[in-house]
Amino acid sequence: MDLAIAYALWGAIGILGTALGARVLYKQKLKPIGWAGIAIVSAAVVTLSTV
């Protein structure tokens, strides 16, 4: 796997893990714009890995 793709993938996993951890541990909820941001980052990682 290319280093740039791996770096982007781990970054996206970190963002998602932080959001899920805050939800489970602290009962915090993301606003819809937060979920949209996570979706955009995830879509960018998928796009990078398919090119």
C-alpha positions in Angstrom: 0.0 0.0 0.0 1.3 3.5 -0.9 2.3 5.6 2.1 0.0 8.5 1.2 -3.0 6.2 1.1 -2.0 4.5 4.4 -1.6 7.9 6.1 -5.0 9.1 4.9 -6.6 5.8 5.9 -5.2 6.0 9.5 -6.2 9.6 9.7 -9.8 8.8 8.8 -9.8 5.9 11.2 -8.6 8.2 14.0 -11.4 10.7 13.3 -14.1 8.1 13.2 -12.7 6.4 16.3 -12.6 9.7 18.2 -16.3 10.4 17.3 -17.4 6.9 18.2 -15.4 6.9 21.4 -16.9 10.2 22.5 -20.4 8.8 21.7 -19.8 5.6 23.8 -17.8 7.1 26.7 -19.3 10.5 27.1 -22.7 10.2 25.4 -21.8 13.1 23.1 -23.6 13.4 19.8 -22.3 14.8 16.5 -24.3 17.3 14.6 -25.2 16.4 11.1 -22.4 18.6 9.7 -20.0 16.4 11.7 -21.3 13.3 10.2 -21.1 14.9 6.8 -17.5 15.8 7.4 -16.7 12.2 8.3 -18.5 11.0 5.2 -16.5 13.3 3.0 -13.2 12.2 4.6 -14.2 8.6 4.2 -15.1 9.1 0.5 -11.8 10.8 -0.1 -9.9 7.9 1.3 -11.9 5.4 -0.8 -11.2 7.6 -3.9 -7.5 7.7 -3.1 -7.3 3.9 -2.6 -9.1 3.1 -5.9 -7.0 5.4 -8.1 
